[in-house]
Amino acid sequence: MASYHGPKARVQRRFGEVLVPRPKYQRILEKRSYPPGDHGKDKAFRSGRRSNYGLQLNEKQKLSFIFNVREGQLRRYFVKARRQPGNTGTNLLALLERRLDNVVYRAGFAATIWAARQLVNHGHVLVNGQRLDIPSYLVEIDDVISVSERMRKNVHVVESMDGSGSVPDYLTVNKEAFSIRFDRIPERKEMPIPVDEQLIVEYYTRMT
C-alpha cells in the first residue's frame, strides 16, 4: 500500500477497525460497520475465510496506513529491524515510532500523522535547534524536537495540543516551550499500534 492521501474513513472501513483514533472515524465505523463498495453489505461476501497470506498482507497494509509509509520504505525498515538484536517485530515498530513525523504526532502537536508530516515537510519542525524537513528522520535518544516560533500560534497546532490526550512515557513534552525530548526507545506495550507484528514479519520473510 502506497502513502495514502485519499479518504481515511474508507480505508478504515475496509480494515473494519479504527486505526486513526479520532471521534469522527469512530462514529463513521459505528454507523457503517461494513466495508466500502458494492458488496460491502453482503454478509456472504464478507464471511469468506482468509488465507494465512491474506492475514499477513492485511496486517502489513494496516501498518503502512497507520504510519503513512510506502511499501519500499516499510520493506527497508524491516531489513533494518531484522539486523538489530532482539525481536524483529518489536524492532520494526520501534523504528517506525522513531520517525520524526510520528514523534510530532505522538506528542500531540498534530492531530494526525498526515498533519504531522505536513508540519515537518513545510519546515516548521526543528531537531536540536536545526530546521529539519525530513519526515522519515529517525529520532535519537535525547534529541529535542520543537515547533518553529511562527507556528506556535497556528490554530491547528494549538487546537491539537489542547485536545491531545496522554503522551507516551518515552517522550517528555513541554507544551509551554512547544518541545519534545525523546528519552528512550519504546517498549512494545508503550506503542499503541493495533497490528500483529509477527504476521508482518512472516509476510516479509516469505518475500525474501
Backbone bond lengths (Angstrom), bond angles and torsions (degrees), N, CA, C in turn:
res aa  C-N    CA-C-N  psi(-1)  N-CA   C-N-CA  omega(-1)  CA-C   N-CA-C  phi
1 M - - - 1.461 - - 1.520 109.46 -
2 A 1.328 117.61 127.06 1.458 121.72 -178.60 1.520 110.06 -76.68
3 S 1.339 115.79 171.97 1.452 120.75 173.30 1.524 108.03 -55.69
4 Y 1.321 116.81 127.72 1.461 120.40 -168.43 1.520 111.51 -101.65
5 H 1.342 116.03 133.08 1.458 120.88 -179.71 1.528 111.79 -128.45
6 G 1.334 117.68 9.60 1.455 121.21 -179.56 1.514 112.14 -92.53
7 P 1.345 117.38 -161.62 1.472 121.99 -179.11 1.529 111.84 -62.03
8 K 1.307 116.75 119.18 1.470 121.18 -176.60 1.525 111.53 -70.02
9 A 1.330 116.60 -34.80 1.467 119.68 -178.49 1.528 110.99 -65.20
10 R 1.309 117.15 -36.84 1.462 120.99 -178.77 1.530 110.95 -60.96
11 V 1.324 116.52 -43.83 1.465 120.45 179.78 1.522 110.37 -64.51
12 Q 1.325 116.88 -43.05 1.457 120.14 -178.54 1.527 111.49 -67.65
13 R 1.312 117.64 -32.56 1.467 119.75 174.49 1.525 109.98 -65.35
14 R 1.325 116.32 -36.45 1.468 119.32 178.84 1.520 110.74 -63.78
15 F 1.331 116.42 -39.46 1.464 120.03 178.64 1.530 112.30 -79.59
16 G 1.333 116.61 -19.46 1.455 120.52 177.83 1.510 114.56 78.20
17 E 1.330 117.13 22.44 1.459 120.25 178.09 1.521 110.55 -157.68
18 V 1.329 115.31 157.82 1.459 120.96 179.31 1.528 108.65 -80.42
19 L 1.316 116.15 117.71 1.465 121.65 179.49 1.527 111.74 -108.00
20 V 1.328 116.35 -15.92 1.463 122.13 174.43 1.525 106.24 -115.64
21 P 1.332 118.32 103.10 1.467 121.36 -171.17 1.525 113.69 -71.63
22 R 1.344 114.66 75.54 1.459 120.55 175.15 1.524 107.94 -127.03
23 P 1.331 117.58 142.34 1.467 120.56 -175.73 1.520 114.17 -53.98
24 K 1.342 117.71 -37.00 1.469 118.86 -176.06 1.524 111.53 -65.26
25 Y 1.328 117.57 -33.85 1.463 119.97 179.03 1.526 110.68 -74.30
26 Q 1.318 116.07 -34.58 1.463 120.11 176.26 1.529 110.01 -61.98
27 R 1.330 115.73 -42.49 1.472 119.99 -179.82 1.530 111.09 -66.30
28 I 1.316 116.47 -40.85 1.464 120.69 -179.14 1.524 110.59 -63.14
29 L 1.355 116.55 -44.85 1.466 118.98 -178.24 1.516 111.94 -71.07
30 E 1.325 117.31 -28.72 1.466 119.40 175.52 1.522 110.56 -69.90
31 K 1.324 116.12 -35.30 1.460 121.23 -179.28 1.524 111.52 -79.03
32 R 1.325 116.18 -37.37 1.466 121.30 -178.91 1.525 109.12 -125.50
33 S 1.292 115.40 79.99 1.465 120.81 -175.24 1.514 112.82 -85.64
34 Y 1.319 116.87 29.01 1.461 122.27 179.19 1.528 108.61 -130.68
35 P 1.318 117.65 157.35 1.467 120.45 -177.83 1.524 111.34 -65.11
36 P 1.338 117.48 156.32 1.456 120.27 176.54 1.528 110.84 -72.47
37 G 1.316 116.84 165.87 1.457 120.26 177.49 1.519 112.92 105.83
38 D 1.325 115.45 171.68 1.467 121.89 -175.84 1.521 113.17 -62.55
39 H 1.339 117.52 -31.06 1.461 120.86 -175.81 1.533 112.79 -101.80
40 G 1.332 115.89 8.77 1.463 119.28 -174.86 1.514 114.78 -57.20
41 K 1.333 116.20 -37.41 1.465 120.40 -177.66 1.521 112.93 -86.05
42 D 1.307 117.11 -6.07 1.464 121.86 -176.97 1.527 109.71 -77.98
43 K 1.339 117.21 106.57 1.460 121.54 -177.66 1.523 111.52 -61.05
44 A 1.320 116.81 -37.36 1.465 120.19 -179.92 1.525 110.19 -64.66
45 F 1.334 115.44 -38.13 1.467 120.57 178.98 1.527 110.70 -65.61
46 R 1.351 115.51 -37.53 1.460 119.75 -175.53 1.519 113.60 -83.09
47 S 1.327 116.99 -16.63 1.465 119.70 -172.63 1.527 113.53 -88.07
48 G 1.327 116.85 0.09 1.457 119.71 179.81 1.521 112.02 -61.05
49 R 1.303 117.15 137.03 1.460 121.97 -178.07 1.524 110.15 -77.00
50 R 1.311 116.18 130.77 1.455 120.30 -179.40 1.520 111.41 -84.30
51 S 1.323 115.05 145.51 1.458 120.03 174.56 1.524 108.59 -72.96
52 N 1.329 115.51 166.49 1.450 119.79 177.52 1.524 110.59 -60.52
53 Y 1.343 115.22 -39.14 1.462 119.72 177.40 1.531 110.47 -62.33
54 G 1.334 116.64 -40.38 1.454 120.93 178.91 1.521 111.83 -61.42
55 L 1.324 116.34 -40.52 1.469 120.90 177.83 1.522 110.81 -65.42
56 Q 1.329 116.38 -42.42 1.460 120.58 178.94 1.521 110.98 -62.72
57 L 1.323 116.35 -45.44 1.463 121.56 179.94 1.521 110.98 -62.51
58 N 1.326 115.96 -40.27 1.458 120.57 179.69 1.527 111.57 -60.99
59 E 1.335 116.68 -45.10 1.464 120.35 -179.82 1.526 111.12 -66.03
60 K 1.323 116.12 -38.86 1.464 119.80 178.30 1.526 111.21 -63.67
61 Q 1.323 116.85 -41.73 1.458 121.05 179.61 1.528 111.66 -68.42
62 K 1.330 116.43 -35.44 1.461 119.78 175.43 1.528 110.68 -61.39
63 L 1.318 116.49 -45.08 1.461 121.04 -179.34 1.525 110.66 -63.24
64 S 1.322 116.04 -41.53 1.459 120.97 177.97 1.525 111.13 -60.32
65 F 1.328 116.38 -41.34 1.462 121.33 179.92 1.524 111.14 -68.93
66 I 1.322 117.19 -45.57 1.468 121.63 -176.41 1.523 111.19 -57.82
67 F 1.339 116.45 -42.55 1.465 120.16 -177.96 1.530 112.89 -97.98
68 N 1.334 116.55 -2.07 1.460 121.82 179.40 1.531 111.12 54.70
69 V 1.331 115.85 51.69 1.462 120.85 178.58 1.527 109.47 -118.43
70 R 1.302 115.70 149.79 1.463 121.10 179.51 1.522 110.58 -78.18
71 E 1.320 115.44 163.93 1.465 121.43 -178.46 1.520 111.77 -58.97
72 G 1.329 116.87 -44.20 1.460 119.65 -179.65 1.515 112.21 -60.94
73 Q 1.332 116.51 -40.46 1.456 121.04 177.90 1.514 110.99 -64.29
74 L 1.330 116.00 -45.57 1.456 120.67 -177.89 1.529 110.75 -62.39
75 R 1.311 116.50 -39.73 1.463 120.48 178.66 1.534 110.73 -63.44
76 R 1.328 116.51 -40.44 1.470 119.78 178.69 1.524 111.20 -66.34
77 Y 1.328 116.75 -36.87 1.465 119.29 176.41 1.527 110.20 -63.84
78 F 1.336 116.29 -38.82 1.460 119.26 179.00 1.523 111.08 -63.01
79 V 1.325 116.97 -45.07 1.474 120.73 179.06 1.524 110.23 -59.19
80 K 1.320 116.98 -42.72 1.460 121.63 178.70 1.524 110.88 -65.04
81 A 1.342 116.38 -42.00 1.469 121.25 -179.12 1.522 111.07 -64.52
82 R 1.340 116.97 -37.92 1.466 121.36 -178.56 1.526 111.40 -66.96
83 R 1.328 116.65 -28.31 1.456 120.52 -179.33 1.524 113.17 -81.25
84 Q 1.322 116.67 -13.37 1.458 120.81 -179.50 1.530 110.28 -85.83
85 P 1.325 117.50 152.46 1.471 119.16 175.43 1.521 110.91 -68.85
86 G 1.317 116.28 153.19 1.454 120.08 178.43 1.512 112.63 100.09
87 N 1.323 115.75 -166.76 1.456 122.94 -176.72 1.529 110.38 -74.72
88 T 1.308 117.00 124.46 1.461 120.97 -175.73 1.529 111.92 -62.56
89 G 1.319 117.56 -42.29 1.462 120.59 -179.62 1.516 112.33 -62.45
90 T 1.335 116.41 -45.10 1.464 120.49 178.26 1.521 110.54 -65.37
91 N 1.332 116.38 -39.83 1.469 120.31 177.32 1.525 110.99 -60.00
92 L 1.334 116.13 -41.09 1.457 120.81 -179.51 1.527 110.81 -61.97
93 L 1.327 116.54 -47.29 1.461 119.75 -179.87 1.523 111.31 -64.58
94 A 1.328 116.88 -38.47 1.467 120.51 -179.70 1.528 111.17 -65.30
95 L 1.327 117.05 -37.73 1.463 120.19 176.90 1.527 110.67 -62.58
96 L 1.316 116.37 -43.38 1.464 120.09 179.32 1.527 111.14 -66.67
97 E 1.318 116.34 -37.25 1.466 119.87 177.69 1.526 111.40 -63.28
98 R 1.319 117.46 -27.99 1.461 121.66 -177.51 1.526 113.16 -81.49
99 R 1.319 117.96 -6.49 1.462 119.44 177.06 1.529 109.95 -59.07
100 L 1.321 116.02 140.88 1.461 120.54 -176.79 1.522 111.87 -59.18
101 D 1.331 117.99 -44.13 1.462 118.88 -179.73 1.518 111.30 -63.38
102 N 1.337 117.32 -35.54 1.462 120.02 179.68 1.524 111.92 -69.83
103 V 1.332 117.57 -39.61 1.465 120.76 178.53 1.527 110.04 -62.44
104 V 1.334 116.99 -41.95 1.464 121.24 176.96 1.529 110.03 -60.77
105 Y 1.319 115.98 -40.88 1.468 120.82 178.39 1.527 112.13 -67.78
106 R 1.328 117.30 -48.20 1.466 120.75 -178.46 1.528 111.86 -61.62
107 A 1.331 115.89 -31.57 1.470 119.92 -179.13 1.526 111.87 -75.20
108 G 1.330 117.02 -11.75 1.448 120.27 178.16 1.509 114.90 91.81
109 F 1.329 117.89 10.86 1.461 120.74 179.84 1.527 112.32 -82.55
110 A 1.316 117.13 -8.07 1.461 122.86 175.67 1.520 107.74 -143.94
111 A 1.329 116.35 146.81 1.465 121.14 -174.40 1.516 113.03 -74.36
112 T 1.340 117.11 -28.20 1.463 121.51 -179.49 1.524 109.08 -141.31
113 I 1.321 116.13 168.12 1.454 120.44 177.43 1.527 110.20 -64.87
114 W 1.334 117.01 -29.79 1.466 120.84 179.84 1.531 110.45 -70.36
115 A 1.322 116.32 -40.29 1.458 120.54 176.92 1.528 110.64 -67.12
116 A 1.330 116.27 -37.46 1.466 120.43 178.57 1.527 110.74 -65.04
117 R 1.327 116.62 -42.05 1.468 119.79 178.54 1.523 110.81 -62.15
118 Q 1.317 116.70 -40.93 1.462 120.19 178.98 1.534 110.79 -63.51
119 L 1.327 116.04 -39.91 1.466 121.04 178.85 1.526 110.66 -60.40
120 V 1.331 115.63 -43.25 1.458 120.78 179.50 1.536 110.46 -70.41
121 N 1.325 116.87 -47.14 1.462 121.40 -177.78 1.524 112.76 -57.07
122 H 1.318 116.76 -34.73 1.452 121.41 -176.83 1.529 112.81 -86.37
123 G 1.324 116.08 7.06 1.465 119.91 174.31 1.505 115.44 77.87
124 H 1.349 117.44 25.17 1.465 120.71 -177.66 1.525 113.25 -96.16
125 V 1.346 116.92 5.82 1.463 120.59 -177.58 1.527 109.56 -120.82
126 L 1.335 115.29 138.46 1.455 121.62 179.02 1.527 109.43 -117.01
127 V 1.306 116.36 143.64 1.462 122.21 173.95 1.518 107.50 -119.47
128 N 1.326 115.23 118.50 1.473 121.29 -176.56 1.527 111.25 52.79
129 G 1.334 115.20 39.54 1.461 121.02 175.64 1.511 115.22 85.34
130 Q 1.328 117.50 -5.72 1.461 121.11 -178.47 1.527 110.27 -107.88
131 R 1.326 116.00 131.59 1.460 120.44 179.26 1.529 109.57 -63.25
132 L 1.338 116.22 132.26 1.460 120.69 -178.20 1.531 108.40 -137.93
133 D 1.333 116.69 123.20 1.468 120.30 -176.41 1.529 112.49 -114.42
134 I 1.342 116.07 34.00 1.457 122.13 -179.72 1.532 108.89 -113.06
135 P 1.343 118.84 100.68 1.467 121.30 -177.45 1.519 113.66 -57.46
136 S 1.339 117.28 -30.91 1.465 120.82 -176.14 1.532 113.38 -84.18
137 Y 1.319 117.65 0.18 1.474 119.87 178.38 1.521 109.52 -55.31
138 L 1.339 116.74 130.96 1.458 120.62 179.36 1.518 110.14 -89.12
139 V 1.312 115.20 114.01 1.456 121.76 -178.37 1.525 109.97 -67.16
140 E 1.318 116.11 137.77 1.468 122.04 179.66 1.521 109.83 -101.05
141 I 1.335 115.92 160.52 1.458 121.14 177.23 1.529 110.05 -57.77
142 D 1.329 115.91 134.38 1.467 126.03 -179.51 1.526 113.83 76.67
143 D 1.332 118.20 2.64 1.463 119.43 171.63 1.530 108.80 -63.82
144 V 1.328 115.68 143.58 1.467 121.63 176.35 1.526 107.83 -114.39
145 I 1.312 115.09 121.37 1.461 122.21 -178.97 1.520 108.22 -108.43
146 S 1.322 117.21 134.72 1.457 120.60 -179.14 1.515 110.76 -139.51
147 V 1.325 114.86 161.53 1.462 122.23 177.88 1.521 107.96 -95.80
148 S 1.331 116.90 139.61 1.465 121.23 -178.19 1.522 110.90 -60.61
149 E 1.333 115.71 152.60 1.463 121.46 -178.56 1.519 111.43 -54.29
150 R 1.324 116.45 -40.03 1.465 120.82 -175.95 1.521 112.59 -63.67
151 M 1.330 117.42 -29.08 1.456 120.51 -175.60 1.525 113.46 -94.84
152 R 1.310 117.57 -2.20 1.464 119.30 -175.80 1.521 113.24 -71.64
153 K 1.336 116.80 -14.44 1.457 120.59 176.13 1.527 111.08 -109.09
154 N 1.316 116.49 5.97 1.456 120.34 178.75 1.522 109.70 -64.10
155 V 1.326 116.73 131.92 1.458 121.30 -173.79 1.523 112.02 -60.81
156 H 1.332 117.80 -37.14 1.464 120.35 -177.86 1.530 110.88 -70.45
157 V 1.332 116.85 -39.58 1.469 120.58 178.19 1.522 110.13 -66.00
158 V 1.332 116.19 -46.15 1.470 120.57 -178.73 1.528 110.84 -63.41
159 E 1.339 117.02 -44.90 1.461 120.44 179.66 1.522 111.40 -62.98
160 S 1.317 116.44 -39.70 1.459 120.06 179.50 1.524 110.77 -64.30
161 M 1.324 116.39 -43.57 1.461 119.96 -179.93 1.527 111.29 -65.76
162 D 1.319 116.24 -41.03 1.469 120.13 -179.75 1.525 111.42 -66.39
163 G 1.340 116.88 -32.45 1.449 120.63 -176.79 1.511 114.82 -96.46
164 S 1.329 116.43 0.37 1.467 119.75 -176.98 1.519 111.45 -72.89
165 G 1.311 115.56 148.92 1.454 120.97 179.28 1.522 111.54 -91.30
166 S 1.326 115.39 -143.82 1.456 119.82 -178.64 1.527 110.61 -71.15
167 V 1.315 114.70 149.06 1.464 121.98 -179.59 1.523 108.30 -101.40
168 P 1.332 118.80 138.95 1.469 120.34 178.30 1.533 112.11 -54.25
169 D 1.326 115.75 147.95 1.467 121.00 -175.46 1.520 113.37 -65.58
170 Y 1.324 117.83 -19.88 1.460 119.42 -178.59 1.531 112.40 -83.14
171 L 1.351 116.47 0.15 1.461 121.70 176.45 1.520 109.93 -117.22
172 T 1.325 116.66 144.38 1.453 121.93 170.11 1.520 106.99 -115.68
173 V 1.345 115.96 119.11 1.462 120.73 -175.72 1.523 109.85 -111.09
174 N 1.320 115.16 130.91 1.460 122.20 174.05 1.529 106.83 -112.52
175 K 1.324 115.79 98.79 1.461 119.29 -175.06 1.519 112.36 -67.57
176 E 1.334 117.19 -31.36 1.459 119.92 179.19 1.529 111.05 -66.60
177 A 1.336 116.53 -36.32 1.470 120.95 -179.42 1.524 112.30 -94.61
178 F 1.345 116.43 -0.33 1.467 121.41 -177.57 1.535 110.24 52.75
179 S 1.318 115.57 46.90 1.464 119.38 -176.72 1.521 112.00 -132.23
180 I 1.323 114.53 157.42 1.464 123.15 -178.99 1.524 107.14 -134.05
181 R 1.323 116.91 136.55 1.472 119.70 170.60 1.520 108.08 -114.93
182 F 1.328 114.83 129.89 1.462 120.66 177.97 1.525 107.35 -88.01
183 D 1.343 116.78 105.83 1.464 121.56 -170.24 1.524 113.93 -82.23
184 R 1.329 116.63 -36.11 1.465 119.11 -175.25 1.523 110.16 -167.24
185 I 1.332 114.97 168.61 1.464 120.58 176.11 1.531 108.18 -72.14
186 P 1.326 118.45 129.93 1.465 120.20 -177.68 1.522 113.24 -70.71
187 E 1.327 114.86 152.47 1.461 121.46 171.94 1.526 108.43 -88.22
188 R 1.327 116.29 162.98 1.469 119.58 -176.28 1.520 111.86 -57.46
189 K 1.324 118.21 -41.44 1.457 120.89 -176.79 1.521 112.50 -66.72
190 E 1.327 116.88 -16.17 1.462 120.97 -179.85 1.524 112.61 -93.18
191 M 1.322 117.24 -3.67 1.459 120.88 -177.49 1.527 109.38 -104.47
192 P 1.328 117.50 105.81 1.479 121.15 -175.93 1.522 112.04 -78.23
193 I 1.321 115.69 67.14 1.462 120.92 -175.74 1.528 107.76 -117.10
194 P 1.333 118.21 109.10 1.472 121.39 -174.28 1.524 113.78 -80.40
195 V 1.330 115.77 64.28 1.466 120.33 177.00 1.528 108.81 -134.09
196 D 1.321 115.19 159.76 1.458 121.77 171.36 1.521 106.36 -97.81
197 E 1.326 115.94 96.35 1.467 120.16 -173.20 1.524 112.85 -65.27
198 Q 1.331 117.80 -23.76 1.453 119.42 178.80 1.535 110.96 -65.33
199 L 1.321 116.40 -36.07 1.467 120.00 176.70 1.527 110.91 -65.02
200 I 1.322 116.12 -34.26 1.466 120.36 178.73 1.518 109.92 -69.72
201 V 1.325 116.52 -40.33 1.471 120.81 176.39 1.523 109.39 -60.95
202 E 1.335 116.19 -43.80 1.464 120.08 179.19 1.534 111.08 -62.77
203 Y 1.326 116.16 -38.66 1.470 120.75 179.54 1.518 110.35 -60.33
204 Y 1.313 117.58 -50.84 1.463 120.13 -176.69 1.523 111.79 -73.16
205 T 1.320 116.60 -29.58 1.467 119.12 178.78 1.522 110.31 -65.42
206 R 1.318 117.20 -40.35 1.460 119.75 -179.74 1.530 111.23 -73.50
207 M 1.332 117.11 -17.52 1.459 120.29 179.35 1.527 112.79 -86.43
208 T 1.342 116.35 -9.47 1.470 119.53 -177.54 1.515 111.10 -106.02
